[in-house]
């Protein structure tokens, strides 16, 4: 049921947000010269996939976890995209393809070994990663691996259609703050 909802909602989302996606792509092209950011992440059952987002940092920024990046590399447009969560819109393509879900644990990097171990011990990799979830609406990010993995597991244990829509609505209406960035 969730996969069907993911497919329908991501397809509808891509169709209706197409003008916004084109505008943001153009603005991002002017901002960084490379509008899309692609990064290999851990997907369902530990398999790699390429996550797609709008670029929010300078194009020469090292590919590491966001909470380890200095705030000075985030562009002015990038701050806007992060604050509005518009940087996540291209991930609707990942959802449509079946690599991600709208709701699930945020996909981590292969270099985040502590988080990987915590999630693996709790069975979090048995599901598709998501754009949003319980951790995101509560402001828990990858800088606290154990708490994040515990929250992901708790979300997955109680996930149903009502909570699925609740997490999406809370995200769209502004709950959560996104991944922390080291202050300047």
C-alpha positions as CSV (number, residue, x, y, z in Angstrom):
1,X,0.0,0.0,0.0
2,X,2.8,2.4,0.9
3,X,4.7,1.8,-2.3
4,X,1.5,2.5,-4.3
5,X,1.0,5.8,-2.4
6,X,4.7,6.6,-2.9
7,X,4.3,6.1,-6.7
8,X,1.1,8.0,-7.1
9,X,2.2,11.0,-4.8
10,X,5.6,11.3,-6.3
11,X,4.2,11.2,-9.9
12,X,1.6,13.8,-9.0
13,X,4.3,15.8,-7.1
14,X,6.7,15.8,-10.1
15,X,3.9,16.9,-12.5
16,X,2.5,19.7,-10.4
17,X,5.9,21.0,-9.2
18,X,7.5,20.9,-12.7
19,X,7.3,24.7,-13.1
20,X,8.9,25.2,-9.7
21,X,11.5,22.5,-10.4
22,X,12.4,24.3,-13.7
23,X,12.7,27.7,-11.9
24,X,14.8,26.3,-9.1
25,X,17.0,24.4,-11.6
26,X,17.6,27.6,-13.5
27,X,18.3,29.7,-10.3
28,X,20.6,26.9,-9.0
29,X,22.4,26.9,-12.4
30,X,23.1,30.6,-11.9
31,X,24.0,30.1,-8.2
32,X,26.5,27.3,-8.4
33,X,26.8,26.4,-12.1
34,X,25.7,22.8,-11.2
35,X,22.1,22.8,-10.2
36,X,21.8,19.1,-9.1
37,X,23.7,17.3,-6.5
38,X,24.1,13.6,-6.8
39,X,25.5,11.4,-4.1
40,X,25.7,7.7,-3.5
41,X,23.7,6.7,-0.4
42,X,22.7,3.5,1.3
43,X,19.3,2.2,0.2
44,X,17.1,-0.7,1.1
45,X,19.0,-3.8,2.2
46,X,22.2,-1.8,2.2
47,X,22.3,-1.5,-1.6
48,X,23.7,1.7,-3.0
49,X,21.7,4.2,-5.0
50,X,22.2,7.8,-6.3
51,X,20.3,10.4,-4.3
52,X,19.4,13.6,-6.3
53,X,18.9,17.0,-4.7
54,X,19.3,20.6,-5.6
55,X,22.8,21.8,-4.8
56,X,22.8,24.1,-1.7
57,X,26.6,24.3,-1.3
58,X,29.4,25.6,-3.5
59,X,30.2,23.0,-6.2
60,X,33.7,22.3,-4.9
61,X,32.5,21.3,-1.5
62,X,33.8,17.9,-0.2
63,X,31.1,15.2,-0.2
64,X,30.7,14.5,3.5
65,X,27.8,14.5,6.0
66,X,26.1,17.9,6.2
67,X,26.8,18.3,10.0
68,X,30.5,18.2,9.3
69,X,30.4,20.9,6.6
70,X,31.2,24.5,7.4
71,X,28.3,27.0,7.0
72,X,30.4,29.2,4.8
73,X,30.1,26.8,1.9
74,X,26.2,27.1,1.8
75,X,25.1,29.6,-0.8
76,X,22.4,32.2,-0.3
77,X,20.1,30.3,-2.5
78,X,21.1,27.2,-0.7
79,X,19.9,28.6,2.6
80,X,16.6,29.4,1.1
81,X,16.3,25.9,-0.5
82,X,17.2,24.2,2.8
83,X,14.8,26.4,4.9
84,X,11.9,25.7,2.6
85,X,13.0,22.1,2.0
86,X,12.8,22.7,-1.8
87,X,16.3,21.2,-2.1
88,X,14.6,17.8,-1.5
89,X,12.1,18.0,-4.4
90,X,14.3,16.2,-7.0
91,X,14.2,13.2,-4.6
92,X,10.6,12.6,-5.9
93,X,12.4,11.0,-8.8
94,X,14.1,8.6,-6.5
95,X,10.7,7.8,-4.9
96,X,9.1,7.3,-8.3
97,X,11.9,4.9,-9.3
98,X,11.4,2.9,-6.1
99,X,14.8,3.7,-4.6
100,X,13.2,5.7,-1.8
101,X,9.9,6.3,-0.1
102,X,8.3,9.6,0.9
103,X,8.4,8.4,4.5
104,X,11.3,6.5,5.9
105,X,14.7,6.8,7.5
106,X,16.9,9.4,5.7
107,X,19.5,7.6,3.6
108,X,23.0,7.9,5.0
109,X,26.5,7.9,3.4
110,X,28.7,4.8,3.3
111,X,31.2,6.7,5.4
112,X,28.9,7.1,8.3
113,X,30.0,3.9,10.0
114,X,28.6,4.6,13.5
115,X,25.1,5.4,12.1
116,X,25.3,2.3,9.8
117,X,26.1,0.1,12.7
118,X,23.3,1.6,14.9
119,X,20.7,1.2,12.0
120,X,21.9,-2.2,11.1
121,X,21.4,-3.5,14.6
122,X,17.8,-2.2,14.6
123,X,16.8,-3.5,11.1
124,X,16.4,0.0,9.7
125,X,18.0,-1.0,6.3
126,X,15.1,-3.5,5.7
127,X,13.0,-0.7,4.3
128,X,13.4,2.0,1.6
129,X,15.0,5.2,2.9
130,X,12.7,8.2,2.9
131,X,12.6,11.9,2.3
132,X,11.0,12.6,5.7
133,X,10.1,10.7,8.8
134,X,9.7,10.9,12.6
135,X,13.4,12.0,13.1
136,X,13.1,14.8,10.6
137,X,10.0,16.4,12.0
138,X,11.6,16.3,15.4
139,X,14.8,17.9,14.3
140,X,17.0,14.8,14.9
141,X,19.7,14.6,12.3
142,X,22.7,12.4,11.5
143,X,24.9,14.2,14.0
144,X,23.4,12.0,16.7
145,X,23.7,8.5,15.2
146,X,22.2,6.4,18.1
147,X,19.2,8.7,18.7
148,X,18.6,8.8,15.0
149,X,18.7,5.0,14.6
150,X,16.4,4.6,17.7
151,X,13.9,7.1,16.3
152,X,14.0,5.5,12.9
153,X,13.3,2.1,14.4
154,X,10.5,3.4,16.5
155,X,8.9,5.1,13.5
156,X,9.1,1.9,11.4
157,X,7.6,-0.2,14.2
158,X,4.5,2.0,14.2
159,X,4.3,3.2,10.6
160,X,0.8,3.0,9.1
161,X,-1.1,5.0,6.4
162,X,-2.3,7.6,8.9
163,X,1.2,8.2,10.3
164,X,2.6,8.2,6.7
165,X,0.4,11.1,5.8
166,X,1.0,12.8,9.2
167,X,4.8,12.9,8.6
168,X,4.3,14.3,5.1
169,X,1.9,17.0,6.3
170,X,4.1,18.0,9.2
171,X,7.1,18.2,6.9
172,X,5.3,20.3,4.3
173,X,4.0,22.7,7.0
174,X,7.5,23.3,8.4
175,X,8.2,20.8,11.2
176,X,11.9,20.0,11.7
177,X,14.9,22.1,10.7
178,X,16.9,19.8,8.4
179,X,20.5,18.7,9.0
180,X,22.6,20.9,11.2
181,X,25.5,22.7,9.6
182,X,28.6,23.8,11.6
183,X,28.4,27.5,12.3
184,X,30.7,30.0,10.5
